[in-house]
Amino acid sequence: MSDQPTAENHLVGDEQALAKLRALRGSIDNLDAALVHLLAERFKCTQEVGELKAAHHLPPADPAREADQIARLRRLAEDARLDPAFAEKFLNFIVGEVVRHHRAIAARPRQDGRA
């Protein structure tokens, strides 16, 4: 056992607070799992978008769509009382990964032998 203080060590005398802490952490763990599954589904869709773009020689990035999505997400964040700047950073990270994947898809040799 570590000698380092933890939140639970400070709450040892308050079993009700510990139970609440465990419940909140369980909820956080469930939300993290849901986020991972939602991101996986999102990336399945964007993978298909990348394949479609590559097949039709469309650019991997769409700056106009990205700007619209950022504005939309900022509005959603405000409505949800989430920091819009955080939401924008989060979406920018995701979009950056999507564009990177789309570029990789576009760079792959096509199975039909065409470039």
CORFEN-V876345 format. One record per backbone hydrogen bond with DSSP energy under -0.5 kcal/mol. NH is the residue of the N-H (numbers start at 1). CO is the residue of the C=O. If there is no record, write none. Layout:
# CORFEN-V876345
nh: [NH/NH]
co: [CO/CO]
This chain:
# CORFEN-V876345
nh: [10/11/12/14/15/18/19/20/21/22/23/24/25/26/27/28/29/30/31/32/33/34/35/36/37/38/39/40/41/42/43/44/45/46/47/48/49/50/51/52/53/54/55/56/57/58/66/67/68/69/70/71/72/73/74/75/76/77/78/79/80/81/82/87/88/89/90/91/92/93/94/95/96/97/98/99/100/101/102/103/104/105/106/107/108/108/110/113]
co: [6/7/9/11/13/14/15/16/17/18/19/20/21/22/23/24/25/26/27/28/29/30/31/32/33/34/35/36/37/38/39/40/41/42/43/44/45/46/47/48/49/50/51/52/54/53/62/63/64/65/66/67/68/69/70/71/72/73/74/75/76/78/77/83/84/85/86/87/88/89/90/91/92/93/94/95/96/97/98/99/100/101/102/103/104/105/114/110]
